[in-house]
Amino acid sequence: MTGSPHIPVMLDEVLHALEPRDGALYIDGTFGAGGYSRAILSAADCRLIGIDRDPSVRPAAEHLKQAAGGRFAFVEAPFSAMEEVVRTSGGSHVDGIVLDIGVSSMQIDQAERGFSFQKAGPLDMRMAGSGPTAADAVNLLSEQELADIFYVYGEERRSRRVAKFILTAREEAPIETTDRLAEIVSRATGGKHSKIHPATRVFQALRIFVNDELGELARALEASERLLAPLGRLVVVTFHSLEDRMVKSFLRARAGLAGGGGSRHAPVAEAGPEPSFRLLYRKAVEAGAAEAGANPRARSAKLRAAIRTDAPAVTDGSELYRSVVPLARLEAAL
Ligand SMILES: C[S@@+](CC[C@H](N)C(=O)[O-])C[C@H]1O[C@@H](n2cnc3c(N)ncnc32)[C@H](O)[C@@H]1O
């Protein structure tokens, strides 16, 4: 594995929330460098399936397999496919699921992966080895679609102006590299006016779009509800507000806490389905001062956790998330 090692974020808090038990089966849906997986396997005589869609984590997974013997298996897959992964391995339910959403330090550090505007490289940004790249998105989507992606996934106020500058630039030549895109965004936003680099939000937006990160998270939350055995635990660590909002509203809704008690104008709704989760913490847990001081990634981390009840999974057909621009739109344009 190239790049600097990934320091697991909020590892103590993750273990505390998951409470690994002997004989139990766990899923680490974001294997990465295996920091969580190793710690869970050391904490109890349990079994664990590591999942990651990035093929470059295989050597780390192989290493852990040697050390953990039959207690650990790795599957290269998106974590939204966790039910299929468990079924294929002969199981039907699991006792705990951890998700550490986002990119790893290794991915950011590898210039050739194209995740960082601070490193010149191809404009790729795919976590898995297949599918459309960020270059495909900036060169093929319409001005309106790009503006929507920057606005919603990057919370970029100047989304329309950035999209306009991209359209002009790509008429001269396709935009193929991270440094060219960073330079176009800097020109569009008028250089450095805030603490963060002007390209930060646009790169985040493209990464979320190309990897369908929010769609993956929504499908994984729903899959967790079906896959966890009663008393099984779901622990999710997120790094930006779009993800945390989704986890928070999903868990609150499933714990029967969404909506509130009604008012004069909106009477109390009929009782919803029986809660399928019980929140472990009322609020998101954040990294302690020492960790936040030592590891900048930990500063934006939020951990939420819940315990599965024995109520059936909710199948009310409501949609947890809808993409602003379907990825299939870009796939069709290729
Ligand atoms: C923040 S790192 C995880 C680090 C890990 N907890 C550790 O301690 O080493 C996130 C990892 O999740 C993977 N990942 C992100 N989204 C994924 C998805 N939808 N399906 C599968 N893997 C995903 C990334 O490829 C990356 O390796």
The ligand as a MOL file (V3000), in Angstrom:
LIG
                    3D

  0  0  0     0  0            999 V3000
M  V30 BEGIN CTAB
M  V30 COUNTS 27 29 0 0 0
M  V30 BEGIN ATOM
M  V30 1 C -12.0270 6.4600 6.1220 0
M  V30 2 S -11.5010 5.0070 5.3360 0 CHG=1
M  V30 3 C -11.7270 3.7450 6.5260 0
M  V30 4 C -10.5590 3.5630 7.4390 0
M  V30 5 C -10.6890 2.3990 8.3870 0
M  V30 6 N -11.7520 2.5870 9.3560 0
M  V30 7 C -9.3880 2.1440 9.1210 0
M  V30 8 O -9.3890 2.1580 10.3530 0
M  V30 9 O -8.3610 1.9240 8.4730 0 CHG=-1
M  V30 10 C -12.8310 4.6930 4.2670 0
M  V30 11 C -12.6740 3.4730 3.4000 0
M  V30 12 O -13.9840 3.1110 3.0050 0
M  V30 13 C -14.0070 2.7990 1.6490 0
M  V30 14 N -15.3450 3.1300 1.1710 0
M  V30 15 C -15.9360 4.3460 1.1250 0
M  V30 16 N -17.1760 4.2380 0.6450 0
M  V30 17 C -17.3790 2.9250 0.3930 0
M  V30 18 C -18.4810 2.1860 -0.0980 0
M  V30 19 N -19.6230 2.7750 -0.4500 0
M  V30 20 N -18.3670 0.8440 -0.2010 0
M  V30 21 C -17.2090 0.2120 0.1640 0
M  V30 22 N -16.1190 0.8720 0.6140 0
M  V30 23 C -16.2160 2.2110 0.7310 0
M  V30 24 C -12.9160 3.6410 1.0180 0
M  V30 25 O -12.4500 3.0110 -0.1610 0
M  V30 26 C -11.8780 3.6720 2.1300 0
M  V30 27 O -10.9330 2.6610 1.9810 0
M  V30 END ATOM
M  V30 BEGIN BOND
M  V30 1 1 1 2
M  V30 2 1 2 3
M  V30 3 1 2 10
M  V30 4 1 3 4
M  V30 5 1 4 5
M  V30 6 1 5 6
M  V30 7 1 5 7
M  V30 8 2 7 8
M  V30 9 1 7 9
M  V30 10 1 10 11
M  V30 11 1 11 12
M  V30 12 1 11 26
M  V30 13 1 12 13
M  V30 14 1 13 14
M  V30 15 1 13 24
M  V30 16 1 14 15
M  V30 17 1 14 23
M  V30 18 2 15 16
M  V30 19 1 16 17
M  V30 20 1 17 18
M  V30 21 2 17 23
M  V30 22 1 18 19
M  V30 23 2 18 20
M  V30 24 1 20 21
M  V30 25 2 21 22
M  V30 26 1 22 23
M  V30 27 1 24 25
M  V30 28 1 24 26
M  V30 29 1 26 27
M  V30 END BOND
M  V30 END CTAB
M  END
